[in-house]
């Protein structure tokens, strides 16, 4: 009876002992997880750590797609050139040639400005970005340069009166320089004849040709005046309808006692032997001298 009771007691106590041991193990694992994981104290062994998956080999990046844009329709390629022109990157023809030197450089400049490799070719994405950027830009160019009318040449301003006078004086100086030797020869020939007439006391060709001078000389002689210095100054010289014409102003120094007088005559003639149409006028008779020039149709080379 006692043995049976003992066996029954052990059987009844076994679950309680097992439960007490499990409760102690739980408390130990809670206080020291590492000991529990290592399997100490009779606990269950920890599961081995899971292994990391093997790394997958990285795929190479695809090469940039430049062929799509290069082989795009002509209108699309022209659009790219227009966009480059709008952005002041291109000033060549709009011909759709994206492989021309100017177009490649323009694309490279645009790419460089975006801090991307300046390869001079576009991917479809870059082409779209380029066109979008140009669409937002203000219009700064026309597709072709405007045809401008040929500039009208500026008409020179009319010369001022001072300039016109200088030009006239320059022309007259050239003509006078060319005529001067003949004019001087004519004046000196006249003076020789005048002096010869005075030296012969009223005789000679000067008085015969210039009747006005002969009368002037006679009047001075009657008044008791004598003729001294004779000084010529050419008044005009040029071509007339009958030949070379000359008008010469001659100043005479006349003396009467201790008094000296200055007198002046203008001699006009056509050069010839003997002189043609000779006339002598007082120097203040300007109208008569000018009328003689008009009658002879004198074209001045002197003034």
C-alpha positions in Angstrom: 0.0 0.0 0.0 2.8 2.4 0.8 4.6 1.7 -2.5 1.5 2.3 -4.5 0.9 5.6 -2.7 4.5 6.7 -3.4 4.2 5.9 -7.1 0.9 7.9 -7.3 2.6 10.8 -5.5 5.5 10.8 -8.0 3.1 10.7 -10.9 1.1 13.6 -9.5 4.3 15.6 -8.7 5.9 15.2 -12.2 3.8 17.8 -14.0 4.3 20.3 -11.1 8.1 19.8 -11.3 8.1 20.1 -15.1 6.0 23.3 -14.8 8.3 24.7 -12.1 11.3 24.0 -14.3 9.7 25.7 -17.3 8.7 28.7 -15.3 12.3 29.1 -14.0 13.7 28.8 -17.6 11.3 31.5 -18.8 12.5 33.8 -16.0 16.1 33.0 -16.8 15.7 33.8 -20.5 13.9 37.0 -19.7 16.8 38.1 -17.5 19.6 36.8 -19.8 18.5 36.4 -23.4 22.1 35.5 -24.5 22.2 32.5 -22.1 18.8 31.3 -23.4 19.9 31.7 -27.1 23.1 29.6 -26.4 21.0 26.7 -25.1 22.3 26.9 -21.5 20.1 25.7 -18.6 18.5 23.0 -20.5 16.6 25.3 -22.8 16.0 24.7 -26.5 18.9 25.4 -28.8 18.7 28.7 -30.8 18.1 28.5 -34.6 21.2 29.3 -36.7 21.2 32.8 -38.3 19.7 33.1 -41.8 22.3 33.6 -44.6 22.2 36.9 -46.7 21.1 36.3 -50.3 23.8 36.3 -52.9 24.4 39.8 -54.6 22.9 40.2 -58.0 25.4 41.5 -60.7 24.7 45.2 -61.7 23.6 45.6 -65.4 25.6 48.1 -67.5 23.8 51.4 -68.3 22.5 51.5 -71.9 24.4 53.6 -74.4 22.8 57.0 -75.2 20.3 56.9 -78.0 21.6 59.5 -80.6 20.4 57.7 -83.7 16.7 58.4 -83.1 17.2 62.2 -83.3 19.7 62.0 -86.2 17.3 59.8 -88.2 14.2 61.8 -87.2 12.0 63.4 -89.9 13.4 66.5 -91.7 10.8 68.8 -90.0 12.0 67.6 -86.5 15.6 68.2 -87.4 14.9 71.6 -88.7 12.9 72.3 -85.5 16.1 71.6 -83.5 18.1 74.0 -85.6 15.4 76.7 -85.2 15.5 76.1 -81.4 19.3 76.5 -81.4 18.9 79.7 -83.3 16.3 81.0 -80.9 18.7 80.4 -78.0 21.5 82.3 -79.9 23.6 79.1 -80.3 23.3 78.7 -84.1 23.3 81.1 -87.0 23.7 78.7 -89.9 21.1 77.6 -92.5 17.9 75.8 -91.4 18.5 72.7 -93.6 17.9 69.8 -91.2 21.6 68.7 -91.2 22.3 67.9 -87.6 25.8 66.7 -88.5 27.1 69.9 -90.0 30.0 71.5 -88.2 28.0 74.5 -87.2 25.1 72.5 -85.9 27.3 70.1 -83.9 29.1 73.0 -82.3 25.8 74.7 -81.4 24.4 71.5 -79.8 27.7 71.1 -77.9 27.5 74.7 -76.6 23.9 74.1 -75.5 24.9 70.9 -73.7 27.9 72.7 -72.1 25.6 75.4 -70.8 23.6 72.7 -69.0 26.7 71.1 -67.4 26.3 67.9 -69.5 28.8 66.3 -71.8 29.2 68.4 -74.9 29.0 65.6 -77.5 27.3 67.6 -80.2 24.4 65.1 -80.6 21.0 64.8 -78.9 19.1 62.1 -77.3 15.3 62.2 -77.7 15.0 63.5 -74.1 17.5 66.3 -74.8 15.8 67.2 -78.0 12.5 67.6 -76.2 14.2 69.7 -73.5 15.9 71.9 -76.1 12.7 72.6 -78.0 10.9 73.3 -74.7 13.6 75.8 -73.6 13.4 77.6 -76.9 9.6 77.8 -76.7 9.9 79.6 -73.4 12.6 82.0 -74.7 11.6 85.5 -76.0 11.7 85.8 -79.7 15.0 87.4 -80.6 15.5 86.3 -84.2 13.6 85.9 -87.4 14.1 82.7 -89.5 15.7 84.7 -92.2 17.2 88.1 -92.2 14.7 90.8 -93.3 15.2 92.1 -96.8 16.3 95.6 -96.4 16.1 98.1 -99.2 19.4 99.3 -100.6 20.5 102.3 -98.7 19.9 105.6 -100.5 23.2 107.3 -101.1 23.4 110.5 -99.1 23.4 113.6 -101.2 26.4 115.8 -100.4 25.4 118.9 -98.6 25.5 122.0 -100.9 28.7 124.0 -100.5 28.5 127.0 -98.3 29.0 130.4 -99.9 32.5 130.5 -98.4 33.4 127.1 -99.9 31.9 128.1 -103.3 34.0 131.3 -103.3 37.1 129.4 -102.4 36.4 126.9 -105.2 35.9 129.7 -107.7 39.1 131.4 -106.6 41.0 128.2 -107.1 39.7 127.7 -110.6 40.4 131.3 -111.5 43.9 131.0 -110.1 44.6 128.0 -112.4 43.2 129.8 -115.4 45.1 132.9 -114.5 48.3 131.1 -114.1 48.0 129.6 -117.6 47.1 133.0 -119.2 49.6 135.1 -117.2 52.6 134.9 -119.6 50.5 136.1 -122.6 48.7 138.8 -120.5 52.0 140.1 -119.2 53.5 140.3 -122.7 50.5 142.2 -123.9 50.7 144.7 -121.0 54.4 145.2 -121.4 54.0 145.8 -125.2 51.5 148.5 -124.4 53.7 150.2 -121.9 56.6 150.3 -124.4 54.4 152.0 -126.9 53.1 154.5 -124.3 56.6 155.4 -123.2 57.8 155.8 -126.8 54.8 158.1 -127.4 55.7 160.3 -124.4 59.4 160.3 -125.3 58.5 161.4 -128.9 56.4 164.2 -127.4 53.1 162.9 -128.7 54.1 160.8 -131.7 53.8 157.1 -132.2 51.5 154.1 -132.6 50.0 154.5 -129.0 48.4 157.8 -129.9 47.4 156.5 -133.3 45.7 153.4 -132.0 44.3 154.9 -128.7 42.8 158.2 -129.7 41.5 158.7 -126.2 45.1 158.5 -124.9 46.3 161.0 -127.5 43.7 163.5 -126.4 44.6 162.9 -122.7 48.3 163.5 -123.4 47.5 166.7 -125.3 45.4 168.1 -122.5 48.1 167.5 -119.9 50.7 169.1 -122.2 48.5 172.1 -122.6 48.1 172.4 -118.9 51.9 172.4 -118.5 52.1 168.9 -117.0 54.7 166.4 -117.9 54.4 162.5 -117.8 56.7 160.6 -115.5 56.4 157.0 -114.3 54.0 154.7 -116.1 52.8 151.6 -114.1 50.5 148.9 -115.7 48.2 146.5 -113.9 46.3 143.9 -115.9 42.6 144.4 -115.4 41.3 141.4 -117.5 42.5 139.0 -120.1 40.9 136.2 -122.1 39.5 135.0 -125.4 37.2 137.2 -127.4 35.4 136.7 -130.7 38.2 138.4 -132.6 41.2 137.0 -130.6 42.9 137.3 -127.3 41.6 140.5 -125.5 43.2 142.5 -122.8 42.2 145.4 -120.6 45.0 147.1 -118.7 44.8 149.7 -116.0 47.7 152.1 -116.4 48.7 154.7 -113.8 50.6 157.8 -114.9 52.6 160.1 -112.7 52.2 163.7 -114.0 54.1 166.7 -112.7 53.4 170.4 -112.9 56.1 172.6 -111.3 56.8 171.1 -107.9 53.4 169.3 -107.7 52.9 165.7 -108.7 49.5 164.3 -109.8 48.4 160.7 -110.2 46.1 159.9 -113.2 44.7 156.6 -114.4 43.5 155.2 -117.8 42.2 151.8 -118.8 43.4 150.5 -122.2 41.4 147.9 -124.0 42.3 146.0 -127.2 42.4 142.8 -129.2 45.9 141.4 -129.6 47.1 141.8 -133.2 49.6 143.9 -135.2 48.3 146.5 -135.3 45.9 146.2 -132.3 42.2 145.8 -133.1 39.3 147.7 -131.5 41.6 149.8 -129.2 39.9 152.0 -126.7 41.1 154.2 -123.7 38.8 155.1 -120.8 39.3 156.9 -117.6 39.6 154.4 -114.7 36.3 155.6 -113.1 34.3 154.9 -116.3 33.7 151.3 -115.3 30.5 151.0 -117.3 32.2 151.8 -120.5 35.0 149.3 -119.9 32.5 146.5 -119.1 30.5 147.4 -122.2 33.6 147.1 -124.4 34.2 143.5 -122.9 30.6 142.6 -123.7 30.9 143.9 -127.2 34.0 141.8 -127.8 32.3 138.7 -126.1 35.4 138.4 -123.8 35.6 135.2 -121.9 37.9 136.0 -119.0 40.8 133.9 -118.0 41.7 136.5 -115.4 38.7 137.0 -113.1 
